Amino acid sequence: MKDLGHLPPALLRVASAFLMVGLAGCASIDQFIVSPTTVCPGEKVNVSWKTCGTTTLSQVPIQPGQSDECLDSLPVGSNTMSVPNSGTVQREMAGANVFYVETSGWFGKPIHQCKRVFVNQALPLSGIPQCSGPRGIRTVVSRPAGAEWSGQMGVGGVQNLNQVRISVRHDGRVASLAPNEISAAFRTSNPAGEWIIESELQGGPDCGQAGASVPPSLTLQVLPLCQN
């Protein structure tokens, strides 16, 4: 490469101006990474980017029922900040969010990319019990299709939210839980699929008979497997 030092100063200034215009006119997103994309409340994610052009980073909380798709325009109230063309920030997550990186130049429309972060809260599973024998009651529950939990998150523990002892079956495992007890018997299992909750009537007539004391529901709380 030839030394440019011999060029006249005026020519160097013109070349520099053309270079600055070229850089200012670019608009590209070369890299945008959010990791991890599945966390528990209070855990942190790293957001990194590499772009060309005037760049902003936005963090948009997702409300229940709200789309997590990459929208053409950011919702009102989005937390938007100007950032350099490359960098990394760390964010503590309290709920589901979508991170946007957007860049624009002098020509053409701004371009953007987005990444969603799942924040898995405790998931209550509740069902109406049916008779499974003279003294036994049983319900089969599963994770709701619209549940916040992603497929990447495993089970950390389960808690009996009933005032009676229950037996729980899931993923080939069985556990007996006293009222309010938390068990790690299902740790690392997949939360998807059937959860079978069983219990015994505490007194009174048999199940199905008049006056039988059958609770209106049996509820199990599934806790996510967290990093900390």
C-alpha positions as CSV (number, residue, x, y, z in Angstrom):
1,M,0.0,0.0,0.0
2,K,1.4,3.4,-1.0
3,D,2.1,6.1,1.6
4,L,-0.5,8.8,1.4
5,G,1.7,11.3,3.2
6,H,2.9,12.7,-0.1
7,L,-0.6,13.8,-1.2
8,P,-1.6,17.5,-0.9
9,P,-3.4,18.4,2.4
10,A,-6.4,19.6,0.5
11,L,-6.7,16.2,-1.3
12,L,-6.4,14.4,2.1
13,R,-9.1,16.5,3.5
14,V,-11.4,15.6,0.6
15,A,-10.6,11.9,1.0
16,S,-11.3,12.0,4.7
17,A,-14.7,13.7,4.1
18,F,-15.7,11.1,1.6
19,L,-14.8,8.4,4.1
20,M,-16.8,10.0,6.9
21,V,-19.8,10.4,4.5
22,G,-19.5,6.7,3.6
23,L,-19.4,5.6,7.2
24,A,-22.3,7.9,8.2
25,G,-24.4,6.6,5.3
26,C,-24.1,3.0,6.2
27,A,-26.8,1.0,8.1
28,S,-26.2,-2.6,8.9
29,I,-26.4,-5.0,11.9
30,D,-23.5,-7.4,11.8
31,Q,-24.1,-9.0,15.1
32,F,-26.9,-9.0,17.8
33,I,-26.7,-11.6,20.6
34,V,-28.8,-11.9,23.8
35,S,-27.7,-14.7,26.1
36,P,-29.2,-16.5,27.9
37,T,-32.7,-16.2,26.4
38,T,-34.4,-18.2,29.2
39,V,-33.9,-17.0,32.8
40,C,-35.6,-16.8,36.2
41,P,-36.7,-13.6,37.8
42,G,-33.7,-11.6,39.1
43,E,-31.2,-13.3,36.8
44,K,-29.2,-11.3,34.2
45,V,-28.7,-11.5,30.5
46,N,-25.9,-10.1,28.3
47,V,-26.8,-8.1,25.3
48,S,-24.1,-7.5,22.7
49,W,-24.2,-5.9,19.2
50,K,-22.0,-4.8,16.3
51,T,-23.5,-2.3,13.8
52,C,-22.8,0.4,11.3
53,G,-24.8,3.6,11.5
54,T,-26.5,5.6,14.2
55,T,-27.6,2.9,16.6
56,T,-30.1,2.6,19.5
57,L,-30.9,-0.3,21.9
58,S,-34.4,-0.7,23.3
59,Q,-35.8,-3.0,26.0
60,V,-39.6,-3.6,25.7
61,P,-41.5,-5.4,28.5
62,I,-44.1,-7.8,27.2
63,Q,-47.5,-7.6,28.8
64,P,-49.8,-10.7,29.1
65,G,-51.3,-11.5,25.7
66,Q,-49.0,-9.0,23.9
67,S,-47.2,-10.2,20.8
68,D,-43.5,-10.8,21.1
69,E,-42.8,-10.4,17.4
70,C,-40.4,-7.8,16.0
71,L,-42.7,-4.9,15.3
72,D,-42.1,-2.2,12.6
73,S,-42.4,0.5,15.3
74,L,-41.6,0.3,19.0
75,P,-44.5,0.5,21.4
76,V,-45.0,3.7,23.3
77,G,-43.0,3.9,26.5
78,S,-40.1,1.8,25.2
79,N,-36.8,2.2,27.0
80,T,-34.6,3.4,24.1
81,M,-30.9,4.5,24.5
82,S,-28.3,5.6,22.0
83,V,-25.3,3.3,21.9
84,P,-22.0,3.0,20.1
85,N,-21.5,0.8,17.1
86,S,-20.4,-2.1,19.3
87,G,-20.7,-3.0,22.9
88,T,-22.2,-5.2,25.6
89,V,-24.6,-4.4,28.4
90,Q,-26.0,-6.6,31.2
91,R,-29.7,-6.4,32.2
92,E,-31.5,-7.9,35.2
93,M,-34.8,-9.5,34.2
94,A,-38.0,-9.2,36.2
95,G,-40.3,-10.3,33.4
96,A,-40.4,-11.2,29.7
97,N,-38.8,-8.6,27.4
98,V,-37.9,-8.1,23.8
99,F,-34.6,-6.3,23.0
100,Y,-34.4,-4.3,19.8
101,V,-31.3,-3.0,18.1
102,E,-31.9,-0.4,15.4
103,T,-29.5,1.4,13.1
104,S,-29.9,4.1,10.5
105,G,-27.8,5.9,8.0
106,W,-28.3,8.9,5.7
107,F,-30.0,6.8,3.0
108,G,-32.8,4.3,3.2
109,K,-35.0,3.2,6.0
110,P,-33.7,2.2,9.5
111,I,-33.2,-1.5,10.0
112,H,-33.7,-3.5,13.2
113,Q,-33.5,-6.9,14.8
114,C,-35.1,-8.2,18.0
115,K,-34.5,-11.0,20.5
116,R,-37.0,-12.2,23.1
117,V,-36.0,-13.2,26.7
118,F,-38.3,-15.6,28.5
119,V,-38.6,-15.1,32.3
120,N,-40.1,-18.2,33.8
121,Q,-42.2,-17.6,36.9
122,A,-43.6,-20.3,39.2
123,L,-46.4,-22.1,37.3
124,P,-49.5,-23.1,39.1
125,L,-51.3,-26.2,37.7
126,S,-54.8,-26.7,39.0
127,G,-57.6,-29.1,38.2
128,I,-61.0,-30.3,39.5
129,P,-60.6,-33.7,41.2
130,Q,-62.6,-36.7,40.2
131,C,-63.2,-39.9,42.2
132,S,-60.6,-42.6,41.7
133,G,-61.9,-44.9,44.3
134,P,-64.1,-44.9,47.4
135,R,-61.7,-42.7,49.3
136,G,-59.4,-41.5,46.5
137,I,-59.6,-38.4,44.3
138,R,-57.5,-37.6,41.2
139,T,-56.9,-34.9,38.6
140,V,-54.7,-34.7,35.6
141,V,-53.2,-31.3,34.7
142,S,-50.7,-30.0,32.2
143,R,-48.9,-26.8,31.4
144,P,-51.3,-24.3,29.6
145,A,-50.5,-23.8,25.9
146,G,-50.0,-20.0,26.5
147,A,-47.8,-20.4,29.6
148,E,-44.8,-18.1,29.8
149,W,-42.4,-21.0,30.3
150,S,-40.2,-21.8,27.3
151,G,-39.3,-25.3,26.2
152,Q,-35.8,-24.7,27.4
153,M,-36.6,-24.5,31.1
154,G,-36.5,-27.5,33.3
155,V,-38.3,-28.1,36.6
156,G,-36.5,-27.0,39.8
157,G,-39.1,-28.1,42.3
158,V,-42.8,-28.6,43.0
159,Q,-44.9,-27.3,45.9
160,N,-48.2,-28.6,47.3
161,L,-50.6,-25.7,47.6
162,N,-53.4,-27.8,49.1
163,Q,-54.3,-28.2,52.7
164,V,-54.1,-32.0,52.3
165,R,-51.3,-34.4,51.5
166,I,-51.0,-35.3,47.8
167,S,-49.2,-37.8,45.6
168,V,-47.8,-36.4,42.3
169,R,-46.8,-38.4,39.2
170,H,-44.9,-36.9,36.3
171,D,-42.3,-38.0,33.8
172,G,-41.9,-41.4,35.4
173,R,-41.4,-40.0,38.9
174,V,-43.6,-40.1,42.0
175,A,-43.5,-37.9,45.1
176,S,-45.7,-37.6,48.2
177,L,-46.0,-34.0,49.5
178,A,-47.4,-32.7,52.8
179,P,-49.4,-29.4,52.7
180,N,-47.1,-26.5,51.5
181,E,-44.1,-28.9,51.1
182,I,-41.6,-28.2,48.3
183,S,-40.0,-31.3,46.7
184,A,-37.0,-31.6,44.4
185,A,-38.2,-35.1,43.2
186,F,-38.9,-33.7,39.7
187,R,-35.8,-31.6,39.4
188,T,-34.5,-31.2,35.8
189,S,-37.5,-32.9,34.3
190,N,-39.5,-31.4,31.4
191,P,-42.5,-29.5,32.7
192,A,-44.5,-30.5,29.5
193,G,-46.9,-33.4,29.6
194,E,-49.3,-34.7,32.2
195,W,-49.1,-34.1,35.9
196,I,-51.2,-36.5,37.9
197,I,-52.3,-35.2,41.4
198,E,-53.9,-37.7,43.8
199,S,-55.2,-37.4,47.3
200,E,-57.4,-39.2,49.9
201,L,-60.6,-38.0,51.5
202,Q,-60.0,-37.0,55.1
203,G,-63.4,-38.0,56.5
204,G,-67.1,-38.2,55.9
205,P,-68.9,-40.2,53.2
206,D,-67.1,-42.0,50.4
207,C,-66.3,-40.1,47.1
208,G,-69.4,-39.8,45.0
209,Q,-71.8,-40.1,47.9
210,A,-73.9,-37.2,49.2
211,G,-72.0,-35.1,51.6
212,A,-68.6,-36.3,50.5
213,S,-65.9,-33.7,51.4
214,V,-64.2,-33.3,48.0
215,P,-62.1,-30.1,47.6
216,P,-63.0,-27.9,44.6
217,S,-59.5,-28.2,43.2
218,L,-56.1,-29.8,43.6
219,T,-53.2,-27.4,42.9
220,L,-49.5,-27.9,42.3
221,Q,-47.0,-25.1,41.8
222,V,-44.1,-26.0,39.5
223,L,-40.9,-23.9,40.2
224,P,-38.4,-23.3,37.4
225,L,-34.8,-24.5,37.5
226,C,-32.8,-21.3,38.0
227,Q,-29.1,-20.5,37.6
228,N,-28.7,-19.1,41.1
